[in-house]
Amino acid sequence: MKHTIKIIVTDLDDTLLRTDKTVSEYTLDILRRCREAGIKTAVATARGHPEKVAPVERFDGRILCNGAVIIADGVTHRQTIPYQEARALLLACYRRGLKVTTQFDDTHYTTFDVAAVWPDIKKWEIVDFSTHEVDTEKMNVDSITADDTIFIERNMTDSMYLKVARDGLGMVMHKDATKSKALAKLARIWGIAQSEIVAFGDDINDIDMLSYAGVGVAMGNALDEVKAAADFISFSNNEDGVAVWLEKNVL
């Protein structure tokens, strides 16, 4: 059965990207053919600057920082947490001994050696959270436990929410910065109906996006909760699951 699709949106890590952070030529060719057919393409990722690992210049739009940033038609839209609100949580995490960063645009602000934990982050600054005055697109907390999760949620304001990725990374964003809300805005910008969207993902922070899209596709390597929320399950990220599904169901 062929689906009428006008937007393809895909997560990156463990979805479009293989485990070694590459994208196959087959997948790139399928995406190229989709764009030539008039279908818009977008990435939706927790990353702030995915161009370091993915050829995002080949996509029409970007949803970054779990939905805090949308880039479409050369315009950037942001949903940030004001630094006045972020400060208390950042200081609480720091005092607990958690490795936490706050990011805006291409810079991470923190109190520890970021490169020792996340080597792919090249631009970061040591700051004093008590005087830091830059709004945050996303806070990142390394390797949090169940107790850390409870602690963070107790110290958040009502305007924040927490997502914990499958690798234990805690991510705090504004409550309106979600992949599904960002995708809805992207669809409005492009004048495309919700039913004409297909979304691909593998992790907890993809569930709302897969549920929102007209068609939600989980990767074969996705968490069980993600598979349960999806309309279809494709092959794994290492088996070009995104491209295989698109070639069979859209092209």
C-alpha contacts under 8 A as a table, 3 or more apart, distances in Angstrom:
res1	aa1	res2	aa2	distance
1	M	249	N	6.19
2	K	248	K	7.66
2	K	249	N	4.71
2	K	250	V	5.39
2	K	251	L	7.71
3	H	249	N	6.03
3	H	250	V	5.57
4	T	196	E	6.05
4	T	250	V	7.06
5	I	8	I	7.26
5	I	39	I	6.99
5	I	195	S	7.98
5	I	196	E	4.53
5	I	197	I	5.64
5	I	198	V	6.64
5	I	250	V	6.89
6	K	38	G	7.36
6	K	39	I	4.64
6	K	40	K	5.92
6	K	192	I	6.89
6	K	196	E	5.32
6	K	197	I	6.09
7	I	39	I	5.70
7	I	40	K	4.65
7	I	41	T	5.63
7	I	42	A	7.49
7	I	187	A	7.83
7	I	192	I	7.62
7	I	196	E	6.50
7	I	197	I	4.77
7	I	198	V	6.38
8	I	39	I	7.17
8	I	40	K	6.22
8	I	41	T	4.73
8	I	42	A	6.20
8	I	197	I	6.07
8	I	198	V	5.17
8	I	199	A	6.09
9	V	41	T	5.81
9	V	42	A	4.61
9	V	43	V	5.39
9	V	44	A	6.47
9	V	197	I	7.55
9	V	198	V	6.36
9	V	199	A	4.83
9	V	200	F	6.48
10	T	15	T	7.18
10	T	16	L	6.64
10	T	42	A	6.52
10	T	43	V	4.93
10	T	44	A	5.70
10	T	45	T	7.98
10	T	199	A	5.61
10	T	200	F	4.67
10	T	201	G	6.34
10	T	242	V	7.97
11	D	14	D	7.91
11	D	15	T	5.69
11	D	16	L	6.37
11	D	43	V	5.78
11	D	44	A	4.85
11	D	45	T	5.23
11	D	200	F	6.12
11	D	201	G	5.23
11	D	202	D	7.66
11	D	206	D	7.40
12	L	15	T	5.23
12	L	16	L	4.81
12	L	17	L	5.42
12	L	43	V	6.85
12	L	44	A	7.07
12	L	45	T	5.95
12	L	54	A	7.74
12	L	201	G	7.98
13	D	16	L	6.53
13	D	17	L	5.30
13	D	18	R	7.42
13	D	19	T	7.73
13	D	21	K	7.31
13	D	45	T	7.76
14	D	17	L	5.62
14	D	18	R	6.07
14	D	19	T	6.28
14	D	202	D	6.58
14	D	221	N	7.62
14	D	237	N	5.60
15	T	18	R	7.15
15	T	200	F	7.00
15	T	201	G	5.68
15	T	202	D	6.04
15	T	219	M	6.42
15	T	236	S	7.46
15	T	237	N	4.91
15	T	241	G	7.69
15	T	242	V	7.30
16	L	23	V	6.79
16	L	237	N	6.04
16	L	240	D	7.38
16	L	241	G	7.81
16	L	242	V	6.40
17	L	20	D	7.54
17	L	21	K	5.07
17	L	22	T	5.46
17	L	23	V	5.37
17	L	54	A	7.54
17	L	237	N	6.39
17	L	238	N	7.77
18	R	21	K	5.11
18	R	22	T	5.40
18	R	23	V	6.29
18	R	237	N	5.28
18	R	238	N	4.87
18	R	240	D	7.92
19	T	22	T	7.46
19	T	237	N	7.43
19	T	238	N	6.62
21	K	53	V	6.36
21	K	54	A	7.72
22	T	53	V	7.49
22	T	54	A	7.37
23	V	27	T	6.65
23	V	28	L	7.04
23	V	54	A	7.39
24	S	27	T	5.26
24	S	28	L	6.40
24	S	240	D	7.43
25	E	28	L	5.01
25	E	29	D	6.02
26	Y	29	D	5.12
26	Y	30	I	6.29
26	Y	240	D	7.90
26	Y	243	A	7.41
27	T	30	I	5.16
27	T	31	L	6.27
27	T	240	D	6.40
27	T	242	V	7.41
27	T	243	A	5.02
28	L	31	L	5.17
28	L	32	R	6.11
29	D	32	R	4.97
29	D	33	R	6.20
30	I	33	R	5.12
30	I	34	C	6.26
30	I	243	A	5.90
30	I	246	L	7.40
30	I	247	E	6.73
31	L	34	C	5.02
31	L	35	R	6.29
31	L	41	T	7.76
31	L	243	A	7.29
32	R	35	R	5.17
32	R	36	E	6.19
32	R	58	R	7.96
33	R	36	E	4.99
33	R	37	A	6.21
33	R	251	L	7.94
34	C	37	A	5.02
34	C	38	G	6.69
34	C	39	I	5.52
34	C	40	K	7.86
34	C	251	L	6.98
35	R	38	G	5.12
35	R	39	I	4.86
35	R	40	K	6.09
35	R	41	T	6.97
36	E	39	I	7.22
40	K	59	F	7.76
40	K	60	D	6.08
40	K	61	G	7.96
41	T	59	F	5.22
41	T	60	D	5.28
41	T	61	G	6.47
42	A	59	F	5.36
42	A	60	D	5.66
42	A	61	G	4.45
42	A	62	R	5.34
42	A	63	I	7.27
43	V	56	V	7.36
43	V	59	F	7.12
43	V	61	G	6.65
43	V	62	R	5.02
43	V	63	I	5.95
43	V	64	L	7.93
44	A	62	R	6.11
44	A	63	I	4.39
44	A	64	L	5.94
44	A	66	N	6.99
44	A	67	G	7.40
44	A	179	K	6.67
45	T	48	G	7.76
45	T	50	P	7.70
45	T	63	I	6.24
45	T	64	L	5.17
45	T	65	C	6.24
45	T	66	N	5.67
45	T	67	G	7.78
46	A	64	L	5.74
46	A	65	C	4.22
46	A	66	N	4.41
46	A	67	G	7.71
47	R	50	P	5.75
47	R	64	L	5.84
47	R	65	C	5.29
47	R	66	N	7.49
48	G	64	L	5.36
48	G	65	C	5.20
48	G	105	D	6.98
48	G	106	D	6.74
49	H	52	K	6.45
49	H	64	L	7.51
49	H	106	D	6.64
50	P	53	V	5.58
50	P	54	A	5.80
50	P	56	V	6.95
51	E	54	A	5.06
51	E	55	P	5.95
51	E	56	V	5.61
51	E	57	E	7.64
55	P	58	R	5.98
55	P	59	F	7.91
56	V	59	F	5.33
56	V	62	R	7.78
57	E	60	D	7.67
59	F	62	R	7.47
60	D	72	A	6.82
60	D	73	D	7.49
61	G	70	I	7.51
61	G	71	I	5.66
61	G	72	A	4.81
61	G	73	D	7.35
61	G	186	L	7.92
62	R	69	V	7.90
62	R	70	I	5.72
62	R	71	I	5.08
62	R	72	A	6.72
63	I	66	N	6.94
63	I	67	G	5.45
63	I	68	A	7.57
63	I	69	V	5.80
63	I	70	I	4.69
63	I	71	I	6.59
63	I	179	K	7.07
63	I	182	A	6.62
63	I	183	L	7.47
64	L	67	G	5.44
64	L	68	A	6.27
64	L	69	V	4.97
64	L	70	I	6.32
65	C	68	A	5.28
65	C	69	V	6.19
65	C	137	E	6.62
65	C	138	K	6.11
66	N	69	V	7.76
66	N	173	M	7.75
66	N	177	A	6.59
66	N	178	T	5.50
66	N	179	K	5.37
66	N	205	N	7.29
67	G	70	I	6.73
67	G	79	Q	7.91
67	G	177	A	4.62
67	G	178	T	4.45
67	G	179	K	4.51
67	G	180	S	7.58
67	G	181	K	7.12
67	G	182	A	5.12
67	G	183	L	7.93
68	A	78	R	5.56
68	A	79	Q	4.82
68	A	80	T	6.36
68	A	137	E	5.64
68	A	138	K	7.32
68	A	173	M	7.09
68	A	174	H	7.31
68	A	176	D	7.83
68	A	177	A	4.46
68	A	178	T	6.83
68	A	182	A	7.55
69	V	76	T	6.92
69	V	77	H	5.68
69	V	78	R	4.62
69	V	79	Q	6.50
69	V	137	E	7.35
69	V	177	A	7.85
69	V	182	A	7.82
70	I	76	T	5.68
70	I	77	H	5.04
70	I	78	R	6.52
70	I	182	A	6.62
70	I	186	L	7.51
71	I	74	G	6.49
71	I	75	V	5.58
71	I	76	T	4.49
71	I	77	H	6.37
72	A	75	V	5.42
72	A	76	T	6.69
72	A	186	L	7.28
72	A	189	I	7.97
78	R	137	E	7.54
79	Q	137	E	6.85
79	Q	174	H	6.76
79	Q	176	D	7.03
79	Q	177	A	5.94
80	T	135	D	6.28
80	T	136	T	5.44
80	T	137	E	4.71
80	T	138	K	7.67
80	T	173	M	7.51
80	T	174	H	6.13
80	T	177	A	7.81
81	I	85	E	6.64
81	I	86	A	6.36
81	I	135	D	5.77
81	I	136	T	5.21
81	I	137	E	6.43
81	I	138	K	7.97
81	I	159	S	7.93
81	I	160	M	7.78
81	I	173	M	7.08
81	I	174	H	5.60
82	P	85	E	5.48
82	P	86	A	6.32
82	P	134	V	7.61
82	P	135	D	4.65
82	P	136	T	6.54
83	Y	86	A	4.85
83	Y	87	R	5.83
83	Y	132	H	7.34
83	Y	133	E	5.62
83	Y	134	V	5.57
83	Y	135	D	4.38
83	Y	136	T	6.49
84	Q	87	R	5.62
84	Q	88	A	7.88
84	Q	133	E	7.57
84	Q	135	D	7.99
85	E	88	A	6.62
85	E	89	L	7.81
85	E	157	T	7.23
86	A	89	L	5.64
86	A	90	L	6.20
86	A	135	D	7.67
86	A	136	T	7.28
87	R	90	L	5.16
87	R	91	L	6.12
87	R	129	F	6.28
87	R	130	S	6.59
87	R	132	H	7.60
88	A	91	L	5.25
88	A	92	A	6.10
88	A	155	N	7.58
89	L	92	A	4.99
89	L	93	C	6.15
89	L	152	I	7.32
89	L	155	N	5.71
89	L	156	M	6.13
90	L	93	C	5.26
90	L	94	Y	6.15
90	L	100	V	7.08
90	L	101	T	7.97
90	L	102	T	7.95
90	L	129	F	6.55
91	L	94	Y	4.99
91	L	95	R	6.10
91	L	129	F	6.17
91	L	130	S	6.95
92	A	95	R	5.21
92	A	96	R	6.26
92	A	155	N	7.34
93	C	96	R	5.08
93	C	97	G	6.42
93	C	98	L	5.32
93	C	99	K	7.56
93	C	100	V	6.76
93	C	152	I	7.34
94	Y	97	G	5.16
94	Y	98	L	5.55
94	Y	99	K	6.95
94	Y	100	V	6.89
94	Y	111	T	7.91
95	R	98	L	7.51
98	L	141	V	6.73
98	L	142	D	7.06
98	L	144	I	7.87
99	K	111	T	7.88
99	K	112	F	7.02
99	K	141	V	5.64
99	K	142	D	5.48
100	V	110	T	6.43
100	V	111	T	7.67
100	V	139	M	6.88
100	V	140	N	5.49
100	V	141	V	4.40
100	V	142	D	6.54
101	T	108	H	6.01
101	T	109	Y	5.47
101	T	110	T	4.65
101	T	111	T	7.65
101	T	139	M	5.57
101	T	140	N	5.23
101	T	141	V	6.67
102	T	108	H	5.65
102	T	109	Y	5.24
102	T	110	T	6.59
102	T	136	T	5.77
102	T	137	E	7.49
102	T	138	K	5.98
102	T	139	M	4.38
102	T	140	N	6.44
103	Q	106	D	7.29
103	Q	107	T	5.67
103	Q	108	H	4.30
103	Q	109	Y	6.01
103	Q	136	T	5.44
103	Q	137	E	5.86
103	Q	138	K	5.66
103	Q	139	M	6.35
104	F	107	T	5.69
104	F	108	H	6.69
104	F	134	V	7.43
104	F	135	D	6.81
104	F	136	T	5.35
104	F	137	E	5.39
104	F	138	K	7.42
105	D	137	E	7.70
106	D	123	K	6.82
107	T	123	K	5.26
107	T	124	W	5.24
107	T	125	E	7.40
108	H	123	K	6.51
108	H	124	W	4.48
108	H	125	E	6.38
109	Y	124	W	5.67
109	Y	125	E	4.98
109	Y	126	I	6.00
109	Y	127	V	6.19
110	T	114	V	7.61
110	T	124	W	7.36
110	T	125	E	6.25
110	T	126	I	5.09
110	T	127	V	5.73
110	T	128	D	7.83
110	T	129	F	7.72
111	T	126	I	5.10
111	T	127	V	5.94
111	T	128	D	7.06
112	F	126	I	6.84
113	D	116	A	5.68
113	D	117	V	7.32
114	V	117	V	5.42
114	V	118	W	5.81
114	V	119	P	7.25
114	V	121	I	7.16
114	V	124	W	7.12
115	A	118	W	5.11
115	A	119	P	4.36
115	A	120	D	7.20
115	A	121	I	6.34
115	A	122	K	7.09
116	A	119	P	6.09
118	W	121	I	5.78
119	P	122	K	7.20
121	I	124	W	7.30
127	V	132	H	6.62
128	D	131	T	5.69
128	D	132	H	5.94
129	F	132	H	4.86
136	T	139	M	6.89
137	E	173	M	6.55
137	E	174	H	7.72
138	K	171	M	6.56
138	K	172	V	5.68
138	K	173	M	5.02
138	K	174	H	7.89
139	M	170	G	7.95
139	M	171	M	5.54
139	M	172	V	4.98
139	M	173	M	6.68
140	N	169	L	6.83
140	N	170	G	5.69
140	N	171	M	4.80
140	N	172	V	6.68
141	V	144	I	6.72
141	V	169	L	5.87
141	V	170	G	4.76
141	V	171	M	6.36
142	D	168	G	6.94
142	D	169	L	5.06
142	D	170	G	6.36
143	S	167	D	7.37
143	S	168	G	4.69
143	S	169	L	5.31
143	S	170	G	7.18
144	I	147	D	7.93
144	I	148	D	5.48
144	I	149	T	6.58
144	I	168	G	5.66
144	I	169	L	6.46
144	I	170	G	6.32
145	T	148	D	4.95
145	T	149	T	6.24
145	T	168	G	7.49
146	A	149	T	5.07
146	A	150	I	6.53
147	D	150	I	5.18
147	D	151	F	6.22
148	D	151	F	4.92
148	D	152	I	6.06
149	T	152	I	5.22
149	T	153	E	6.19
149	T	170	G	7.83
150	I	153	E	5.22
150	I	154	R	6.17
151	F	154	R	5.21
151	F	155	N	6.42
152	I	155	N	5.18
152	I	156	M	6.21
152	I	162	L	7.96
153	E	156	M	5.23
153	E	161	Y	7.63
153	E	162	L	7.01
156	M	159	S	7.89
156	M	160	M	6.09
156	M	161	Y	7.47
157	T	160	M	5.65
158	D	161	Y	7.89
159	S	174	H	5.74
159	S	175	K	5.38
160	M	172	V	6.59
160	M	173	M	5.64
160	M	174	H	4.55
160	M	175	K	4.82
161	Y	172	V	5.64
161	Y	173	M	5.75
161	Y	174	H	6.36
161	Y	175	K	5.39
162	L	170	G	6.78
162	L	171	M	5.59
162	L	172	V	4.56
162	L	173	M	6.72
163	K	170	G	5.88
163	K	171	M	5.22
163	K	172	V	6.52
163	K	204	I	7.52
163	K	205	N	6.53
164	V	167	D	7.96
164	V	168	G	5.89
164	V	169	L	5.55
164	V	170	G	4.48
164	V	171	M	6.20
164	V	204	I	7.44
164	V	205	N	7.88
165	A	168	G	5.38
165	A	169	L	5.27
165	A	170	G	6.55
165	A	171	M	7.86
165	A	203	D	6.66
165	A	204	I	6.31
165	A	205	N	7.07
166	R	169	L	7.37
166	R	203	D	6.63
166	R	204	I	7.37
173	M	177	A	6.10
174	H	177	A	5.16
175	K	178	T	7.13
176	D	181	K	6.91
177	A	181	K	6.82
177	A	182	A	6.92
178	T	181	K	5.38
178	T	182	A	6.14
178	T	208	D	7.80
179	K	182	A	5.12
179	K	183	L	5.97
179	K	205	N	7.61
179	K	206	D	7.05
179	K	208	D	6.89
179	K	209	M	5.44
180	S	183	L	5.00
180	S	184	A	6.13
180	S	208	D	5.55
180	S	209	M	4.24
180	S	210	L	7.83
180	S	212	Y	5.95
180	S	213	A	7.87
181	K	184	A	5.01
181	K	185	K	6.29
182	A	185	K	5.11
182	A	186	L	6.15
183	L	186	L	4.93
183	L	187	A	6.11
183	L	209	M	7.32
184	A	187	A	5.13
184	A	188	R	6.32
184	A	194	Q	7.32
185	K	188	R	5.03
185	K	189	I	6.22
186	L	189	I	5.07
186	L	190	W	6.33
187	A	190	W	5.15
187	A	191	G	5.78
187	A	192	I	5.02
187	A	193	A	6.65
187	A	194	Q	7.09
188	R	191	G	4.83
188	R	192	I	6.30
188	R	193	A	7.84
189	I	192	I	7.98
192	I	196	E	6.79
193	A	196	E	5.40
193	A	197	I	7.27
194	Q	197	I	5.66
194	Q	212	Y	7.49
194	Q	213	A	5.95
194	Q	214	G	5.59
195	S	213	A	6.62
195	S	214	G	3.92
195	S	215	V	7.27
196	E	213	A	7.79
196	E	214	G	5.87
196	E	215	V	7.87
197	I	213	A	5.25
197	I	214	G	5.18
197	I	215	V	6.28
198	V	210	L	7.89
198	V	213	A	5.72
198	V	214	G	6.06
198	V	215	V	4.60
198	V	216	G	5.77
198	V	217	V	7.29
199	A	209	M	6.80
199	A	210	L	5.54
199	A	213	A	6.00
199	A	215	V	6.41
199	A	216	G	5.01
199	A	217	V	6.01
200	F	206	D	7.91
200	F	210	L	6.76
200	F	216	G	6.21
200	F	217	V	4.83
200	F	218	A	5.79
200	F	219	M	7.10
200	F	242	V	6.92
201	G	206	D	5.37
201	G	207	I	7.56
201	G	210	L	7.13
201	G	217	V	6.69
201	G	218	A	5.29
201	G	219	M	6.24
201	G	222	A	7.22
201	G	226	V	7.64
202	D	206	D	6.49
202	D	218	A	5.73
202	D	219	M	5.59
202	D	221	N	6.78
202	D	222	A	3.97
202	D	223	L	6.16
202	D	226	V	6.19
202	D	227	K	7.89
203	D	206	D	5.45
203	D	207	I	7.13
203	D	222	A	6.16
203	D	223	L	6.03
203	D	226	V	6.35
204	I	207	I	5.64
204	I	223	L	7.46
204	I	225	E	7.30
204	I	226	V	6.45
205	N	208	D	6.99
205	N	209	M	7.99
206	D	209	M	5.31
206	D	210	L	6.22
206	D	226	V	7.31
207	I	210	L	5.19
207	I	211	S	6.09
207	I	225	E	7.88
207	I	226	V	5.62
207	I	229	A	6.36
207	I	230	A	7.88
208	D	211	S	5.06
208	D	212	Y	6.09
209	M	212	Y	5.10
209	M	213	A	6.18
209	M	216	G	7.71
210	L	213	A	5.40
210	L	215	V	7.06
210	L	216	G	4.21
210	L	217	V	6.70
210	L	218	A	7.88
210	L	229	A	6.94
210	L	230	A	6.08
211	S	214	G	7.88
211	S	215	V	7.96
211	S	216	G	6.26
211	S	229	A	6.25
211	S	230	A	6.78
212	Y	216	G	7.80
213	A	216	G	5.80
215	V	230	A	7.75
215	V	231	D	6.18
215	V	232	F	7.85
216	G	229	A	7.75
216	G	230	A	4.83
216	G	231	D	5.19
216	G	232	F	6.49
217	V	227	K	7.91
217	V	230	A	5.32
217	V	231	D	5.93
217	V	232	F	4.76
217	V	233	I	5.52
217	V	234	S	6.71
218	A	222	A	6.03
218	A	226	V	6.31
218	A	227	K	5.34
218	A	230	A	5.71
218	A	231	D	7.87
218	A	232	F	6.30
218	A	233	I	4.76
218	A	234	S	6.25
219	M	222	A	5.02
219	M	227	K	7.63
219	M	233	I	5.72
219	M	234	S	5.11
219	M	235	F	5.75
219	M	236	S	5.06
219	M	237	N	6.50
219	M	241	G	6.28
219	M	242	V	7.65
220	G	233	I	6.08
220	G	234	S	5.46
220	G	235	F	4.60
220	G	236	S	4.08
220	G	237	N	7.33
220	G	241	G	7.41
221	N	235	F	7.62
221	N	236	S	4.98
221	N	237	N	6.92
222	A	226	V	6.12
222	A	227	K	6.37
222	A	236	S	7.76
223	L	226	V	5.29
223	L	227	K	6.45
224	D	227	K	5.06
224	D	228	A	6.17
225	E	228	A	5.13
225	E	229	A	6.49
226	V	229	A	5.19
226	V	230	A	6.38
227	K	230	A	5.19
227	K	232	F	7.77
227	K	233	I	6.54
230	A	233	I	6.96
234	S	241	G	5.27
234	S	242	V	7.19
234	S	244	V	7.64
234	S	245	W	6.29
235	F	239	E	5.82
235	F	240	D	6.78
235	F	241	G	4.16
235	F	242	V	7.68
235	F	244	V	7.55
236	S	239	E	5.14
236	S	240	D	6.61
236	S	241	G	5.16
237	N	240	D	5.35
237	N	241	G	5.44
237	N	242	V	7.38
238	N	241	G	7.43
240	D	243	A	5.50
240	D	244	V	6.06
241	G	244	V	5.19
241	G	245	W	6.18
242	V	245	W	5.47
242	V	246	L	6.30
243	A	246	L	5.07
243	A	247	E	6.01
244	V	247	E	5.31
244	V	248	K	6.26
245	W	248	K	5.29
245	W	249	N	5.85
245	W	250	V	7.75
246	L	249	N	5.25
246	L	250	V	5.04
246	L	251	L	6.39
247	E	250	V	5.86
247	E	251	L	5.03
248	K	251	L	6.55
